[in-house]
Amino acid sequence: MESQFYKEGVFNQQDDEALIIESDVPESCRYRSLILTNALYETTDWTNNHAGLNGAQAALDRDGKLCGIMLGRWIGGSSHLIPKLTKVKFRGVLKSLPVDVAKVTPEQRDDIVRERNRAYQQRALG
C-alpha cells in the first residue's frame, strides 16, 4: 500500500494580506496536490475558482520550491516535507517570491478557470 501524507493548516488574514506557502517536493512522488478548503475541510468551488492544484498544474519554481495553498498531500512520496508559510502584505507578494516565479494576468486567470470548468463539465460521471 502506498503511503499518503497529508498537510493541513489554518490561517487568518486581512484583505490586504497574502499567504505564501512554499514546500520542497519529494525526490519521487506519484501524486501531489494543494487545495483550498473551508473550515469543515470541504473543497471550495474549484470549478469556478482556481482553488486547487495538482502536480501537473503546479510547476516548481527555479529554486525547486512549490508555492501553493493550504491542504496538501503526497501519495507515494519518498519523503514527507513540511511547507513553510509566510504572511505578507498583498502589495509585497512579488518582493517575497523568486524573481522568476510564474505569474498570470487577470485574463489568463479567467482562461484557467474557464478551462477548469470545461474539464469538469466533460468528465465522465458514474
Contacts in CASP RR format, 6 or more apart in sequence:
PFRMAT RR
TARGET T0000
AUTHOR 0000-0000-0000
METHOD contacts of the structure
MODEL  1
MESQFYKEGVFNQQDDEALIIESDVPESCRYRSLILTNALYETTDWTNNH
AGLNGAQAALDRDGKLCGIMLGRWIGGSSHLIPKLTKVKFRGVLKSLPVD
VAKVTPEQRDDIVRERNRAYQQRALG
2 30 0 8 1.000
2 75 0 8 1.000
2 76 0 8 1.000
3 74 0 8 1.000
3 75 0 8 1.000
3 76 0 8 1.000
3 77 0 8 1.000
4 73 0 8 1.000
4 74 0 8 1.000
4 75 0 8 1.000
4 76 0 8 1.000
5 73 0 8 1.000
5 74 0 8 1.000
5 77 0 8 1.000
5 80 0 8 1.000
6 71 0 8 1.000
6 72 0 8 1.000
6 73 0 8 1.000
7 23 0 8 1.000
7 71 0 8 1.000
7 72 0 8 1.000
7 73 0 8 1.000
7 82 0 8 1.000
7 83 0 8 1.000
8 41 0 8 1.000
8 70 0 8 1.000
8 71 0 8 1.000
8 72 0 8 1.000
9 70 0 8 1.000
9 71 0 8 1.000
11 19 0 8 1.000
11 70 0 8 1.000
11 85 0 8 1.000
11 87 0 8 1.000
13 19 0 8 1.000
13 87 0 8 1.000
15 90 0 8 1.000
16 89 0 8 1.000
16 90 0 8 1.000
16 91 0 8 1.000
17 87 0 8 1.000
17 88 0 8 1.000
17 89 0 8 1.000
17 90 0 8 1.000
18 87 0 8 1.000
18 88 0 8 1.000
18 89 0 8 1.000
18 90 0 8 1.000
18 92 0 8 1.000
18 93 0 8 1.000
19 70 0 8 1.000
19 85 0 8 1.000
19 86 0 8 1.000
19 87 0 8 1.000
20 67 0 8 1.000
20 85 0 8 1.000
20 86 0 8 1.000
20 87 0 8 1.000
20 88 0 8 1.000
20 93 0 8 1.000
20 96 0 8 1.000
20 97 0 8 1.000
21 34 0 8 1.000
21 67 0 8 1.000
21 68 0 8 1.000
21 69 0 8 1.000
21 70 0 8 1.000
21 83 0 8 1.000
21 84 0 8 1.000
21 85 0 8 1.000
22 65 0 8 1.000
22 66 0 8 1.000
22 67 0 8 1.000
22 68 0 8 1.000
22 83 0 8 1.000
22 84 0 8 1.000
22 86 0 8 1.000
23 65 0 8 1.000
23 66 0 8 1.000
23 68 0 8 1.000
23 81 0 8 1.000
23 82 0 8 1.000
23 83 0 8 1.000
23 84 0 8 1.000
24 64 0 8 1.000
24 65 0 8 1.000
24 66 0 8 1.000
24 81 0 8 1.000
25 32 0 8 1.000
25 60 0 8 1.000
25 64 0 8 1.000
25 66 0 8 1.000
25 81 0 8 1.000
26 74 0 8 1.000
26 76 0 8 1.000
26 77 0 8 1.000
26 78 0 8 1.000
26 79 0 8 1.000
26 80 0 8 1.000
26 81 0 8 1.000
27 78 0 8 1.000
27 79 0 8 1.000
28 76 0 8 1.000
28 77 0 8 1.000
28 78 0 8 1.000
29 74 0 8 1.000
29 75 0 8 1.000
29 76 0 8 1.000
29 77 0 8 1.000
29 78 0 8 1.000
30 75 0 8 1.000
30 76 0 8 1.000
30 77 0 8 1.000
31 54 0 8 1.000
31 55 0 8 1.000
31 73 0 8 1.000
31 74 0 8 1.000
31 75 0 8 1.000
31 76 0 8 1.000
32 54 0 8 1.000
32 55 0 8 1.000
32 58 0 8 1.000
32 66 0 8 1.000
32 72 0 8 1.000
32 73 0 8 1.000
32 74 0 8 1.000
32 75 0 8 1.000
33 52 0 8 1.000
33 53 0 8 1.000
33 54 0 8 1.000
33 55 0 8 1.000
33 72 0 8 1.000
33 73 0 8 1.000
34 52 0 8 1.000
34 53 0 8 1.000
34 58 0 8 1.000
34 66 0 8 1.000
34 68 0 8 1.000
34 69 0 8 1.000
34 70 0 8 1.000
34 71 0 8 1.000
34 72 0 8 1.000
35 43 0 8 1.000
35 44 0 8 1.000
35 46 0 8 1.000
35 51 0 8 1.000
35 52 0 8 1.000
35 53 0 8 1.000
35 69 0 8 1.000
35 70 0 8 1.000
35 71 0 8 1.000
35 72 0 8 1.000
36 43 0 8 1.000
36 44 0 8 1.000
36 46 0 8 1.000
36 49 0 8 1.000
36 51 0 8 1.000
36 52 0 8 1.000
36 69 0 8 1.000
36 70 0 8 1.000
36 71 0 8 1.000
37 43 0 8 1.000
37 44 0 8 1.000
37 70 0 8 1.000
37 71 0 8 1.000
38 44 0 8 1.000
41 71 0 8 1.000
43 51 0 8 1.000
43 52 0 8 1.000
44 51 0 8 1.000
45 51 0 8 1.000
46 52 0 8 1.000
46 116 0 8 1.000
46 120 0 8 1.000
47 116 0 8 1.000
47 117 0 8 1.000
47 120 0 8 1.000
47 121 0 8 1.000
48 113 0 8 1.000
48 116 0 8 1.000
48 117 0 8 1.000
49 113 0 8 1.000
50 109 0 8 1.000
50 112 0 8 1.000
50 113 0 8 1.000
50 116 0 8 1.000
51 69 0 8 1.000
52 69 0 8 1.000
53 68 0 8 1.000
53 69 0 8 1.000
58 66 0 8 1.000
58 68 0 8 1.000
59 102 0 8 1.000
60 66 0 8 1.000
61 67 0 8 1.000
61 97 0 8 1.000
61 98 0 8 1.000
61 100 0 8 1.000
61 101 0 8 1.000
61 102 0 8 1.000
62 98 0 8 1.000
62 100 0 8 1.000
63 98 0 8 1.000
65 98 0 8 1.000
67 97 0 8 1.000
67 101 0 8 1.000
68 83 0 8 1.000
74 80 0 8 1.000
74 81 0 8 1.000
86 96 0 8 1.000
88 96 0 8 1.000
94 101 0 8 1.000
94 103 0 8 1.000
104 112 0 8 1.000
END
